Amino acid sequence: THIADLFYLVAISRQFPSSPPASQLRFVSISQADSRALARVVEGTYEATQDCEAIEGVRQIDDVLAGYRAIGQSDTREWYLVRYSDEVIGCLLLADHPPHGNLELVYMGVLPSWRGRGWGIEIAQWAQWRAGVLGRERLVLAVDTHNSPAMAAYVAAGFHAWDRRNVYIRTQKP
């Protein structure tokens, strides 16, 4: 079944901030946070998502996180809870691909009650800064072409499209 069309986007190193972008957001490494808290946040960010809506509920959150964990070489070293003041407002999951000079933005999500404040741009810019810190040439990601808010945030952060692909899924009937 066709579930989505994806744009593959890239930001290149000359666009990366040389210092952490000024922001009220804080990025807390998952190694410093409870992994169950991350699962709750990721699951919460899927609510009312515009990103690959057709697969909502197809996989359990532990399977989703295992899939994210299998990408790149970083395991969870570049996974973050995103905080505003004392509140967790979302997450950022990055995967390192050193042989290719890429850092991949695997998943970024903001909880529904915190959306619409422009924080997607700030999170994407912070990810660009991390790519620079790690000495990567590119920050790459894939986004559902129907996810207008995410597309707008990524374009505002300096990403541009380099490929487009269709996504299909096969599920087993119960």
Buried (B, 14 or more C-beta within 10 A) or exposed (E): EEBBEBBBBBBBBEBBBEEEBEBEBBBBEBEEBEEEBBBBBBBBBBEEBEBBBEBEEEBEBEEBBEEBBEBBEBBBEBBBBBBBEEEBBBBBBBBBBEEEBBBBBBBBBBBEEBBEEEBBBBBBBBBBBBBBBBEBBBBBBBBBEEBEEBBEBBBEBBBEBEEEEEBEEEEEEE
